[in-house]
Amino acid sequence: MSEIQERTGTLADLKSVASVTVVESSQKAPVYEVKRDALGRSYATGRRKEAVARVWIKPGKGEVQVNGHPVVKYFARPVLRMLISQPFLVSDRCNQFDVICTVKGGGLSGQAGAVRHGISRALTCYEPELRGVLKAAGFLTRDSRTVERKKYGRAKARRSFQFSKR
């Protein structure tokens, strides 16, 4: 007789052992709630490099204001405007929300990335069912890449001084 048969005995004992070892995991996915203020707006903070964007979204015509200026004036490069509109394109919500945001720090590229991150987070606060779509596109993850610091004995972060043979 093998060791397994000695431990379990009969087939009925084996079934009882097997039923005890099977554990049902009833973990449910977290439920995200709608977060809106008294005026029907959702707020979120976005970050990229050194830039921090405070973003409010509300239902509207699709107008975007950055630091009190229209987005066309503040972000003159079309690539930066395209970056900001990506969360709306992915979630099929073009021209359905007005965006008001204030941005501080960093350059224009970092600020555009911060606004995109803030818009994505604000959309998930307004409509939690959009979280899966935005997360799959990578818009809810903060881009943690920052400028590398300058080291001593170097001209920049990695570049060394020019070598002189004589």
N, C-alpha and C positions, 0 to 999 in steps of 0.2 A: 504494500500500500504506500502511495506517495505521501509526502508531507502535507500537501494541500488537502487530500482526502482525510488524513488524520485530524487536521485542525477543524474542518467543516463537518465531517461525518456524512450526513445524508444530503440529498439535493435540496430538501426543504430548509435545512440549516444554511446552505449556500445562498439561497434566495434571501433569507433574512439578513445575512451578512452584507450582501450586495445592496439591499435596500437601505441599510443603515449608512453605508459609505457614500451613497449618492446624495449630494447636498444640492438643493435647488437654490440658485442665486437669483434672488428677486430684486436686483438693483435696477432702479428706474433712472431714466435720464433726468437731469435737473430741469426744472421748469423755470423759465425766465419770465419775469413779470414786466408789464408795460410801465415805464417810468415817464410821466409827463407832469409838467407844472400846471398852475392854475390857468395859464394862457394857452395850454395845449402844445407846448414846446417840449422837446427832449434835449438834454444837455449831455455833452461828453467832452473829454479832454483827449487830444491827440498829441503824440510826440514823435520827433524824428531829429536825429543829430542833437543840436542844441536848441532847436525850435520847439515851442509849446503853443498849441492852438486850443482855444476854448470855443466850442462849436455848439450853436443852438439850431435845431431844425424844426420847422413847422409846415403844415400843409400850405401850398401856395402855387405860384406859377413857374418856379424853377430859378428864381433870382438868387444870386450868390453875392454877398457883400463881405469883403475882407478888410478889417480895420476901417470901416466906414466908406470904402471905395468899392465900385463895381469890380468884379473879378477880372474883367477884360483890361481894366486900367492897372490893377495891382499886379496881376500875373500877366505880363505882356507876351511872354513866350507861349505859343500854342501847346507845347509839350506839357507845361505846368498846368494849364487849364484842362488838358486831357486827363492828367493825373488826378485832378480833383473830381472830375465827372465819372471816373471809373466805378465807384461804389453804386451810383445810380444806374449805370448801364448794366452792371452785373445783376442787380436786383430788379431790373425792369421798372424803375421808379423815376424815369426821366421827366423833368418838368412837373413834378408833383410836390416837391418840397422847396421852400425858401430856406436858405442857409445864411446865418449871420455868425461871423466868427471874428475873433481877435487873435492875432498871432504875435508872439514876441520871440526874439532871439534867432540866431542862425542866419543863413542866407535864404535866398528865394527858393532854392531847390529843397532845402530842409523844411522850410515853411509850407511848401506845397505838399510834401509828404506828411507833415503833421496835420494839415487840414484834411487830407484824405483819411488818415487814421481816425481823426475826430468825427468825420462824417460817418464813417463805417460804424463806429461805436454808438453814435447818436441814433443811427438807423436801427440798430439792434435794441436800443432802449425804446424806440417808438414802436417798432414791429419786431418782437422777439423771434418770429418765425423766419426772418431773414438771416438769422445768425448762421445757419448751416451754409447758405450760399456765399456769404461774405467770408466766412472762415475758410471755406474751400478755395476761394480766390486769394487768400493770404492777406486780406485787408485788416483783420482784427489783431494781427501780430505786430507788435512794435518792432521796427527795424532797429536793431541795437548797434549797428555799425556807427562808430564815431571816429573822429580824427585821432590818429595816433600821436602821442606826445613826443616832443623833441627830446632827444637824449644828449647828455654832455659828450663832448668829443666828436660830435657829428654836426654837419651843416643843417640838416633837417632831421626828421624822425629816423630815416635810415641812410640818407645820402652822406657819404663821408667827404671830408675836405679834399680839394684837388691835390693829387700827389705831384711832388716836384722832385725830379731825379737830381738836379743840381741847384 
